[in-house]
């Protein structure tokens, strides 16, 4: 089993979790192919993290299955916007930690 962790990426965790749930349990090669055609910003980022997890374990993408794809909340970037009468309102820009774990697929159903 190998893993990859991308920290403080500038994407909302709730939006990234929608993409992460789609690829969990999939073959890594199929997941990367499916993410290529998704219009979400998080899809491109998660695709790169999957490729990194596969490379960290010296595997080929067709040999492994995504056992875990987790998106955790990270710190917010805090920004300020000027408003009327000299006041300001806060803008919170969320960031995420993305963790992907891959493991070799068991080839019990395939012939060697």
N, C-alpha and C positions, 0 to 999 in steps of 0.2 A: 504494500500500500504506500502510496506517495501523496503528497499534498502541496498545495500552493496557497499563499495568503497574500491578498492585496489589501493594503490598509489605506484609509483616508482617501478613498476615491470619491470624486465629486458627483455622486448620483444618489438619489433618494432611496433609502432602504426599502420602503414599501413598493416602489416601482421596480427595483431590482429583484425583489422576492417573487414577483409575478413571473419573471423570466427564469429564476433559479428553480422554481417548482416544476417548470416544464421539462428541464433537462435531467432532473434527479432520477437515477436508475437507468439512464440511457447509456448506450455504447458511446464512447468518447468521439469516435469518428462521425457517428450520426448526429450527435449533439452539436458538434462544431458546424456541420453542414446545415442543420436546422437553424442555428443562431445566425448564420450568414444572411438569411433572408428575412429575419425579423427586423421591423423598423425601429425597435427600441434602442436607446442609447446604451442601456445596460447589457443588451445582447452582445454587442461588440466587445465590451469589457469582460464579461463572463467567458466569452469564447477564448480570449487571450489567457485568462486564468486557467481554464481547462487545458489549453495547450501547454502552459507552463507546468501544471501538475503532471501531465503525461511525460514531459521532458525530464522532470525531476526524478522520475522513477526509471528512466531509460527504457520506456515502453514504446510500442507503436500504438497509434490511436485506435486501431481496430482490435487490439488485444485487451483493452481495459474497459471497465464500467464505472460510471460516476456513482460512487457510494453515498457521497454527501456533498451538497452544494448549499452553503449557508451564507446568509447575508445578515450581518449584525449592524446595529446603529453605532455610529462614531460621533465625534464632536461636531458641533455646528460651527459654520463660519458665520460670524456676526457682523452685519453691515448696517448702516444707518441711511435713512432717506429723509431729506428735509421736507417738512410739512408747513402748513400755514402758521402764522403768528410766531415764528421763531422756534417751533417745536420740531421734534424728529421722531420717527417711528423706526422700530428695529426690524430688520429683515434677517431671517434665519435661513441659511443655506445648508441643507443637510449633507453629511458625508457618510460613507459606509465602509465596513470591512467585509471583504468577500473571501470565503474559505471554500476550496474545492478539494475533495479527497477522491482519489481513484484507486481501484484495486483490479488485479487481473481477473478476467472473466473465467469462471469455471467451465471447462470444455467437456463436461460430462456427456452432453448430447451430441457432440461432434466427433467425427472419426479423426484419428491422428495421422 
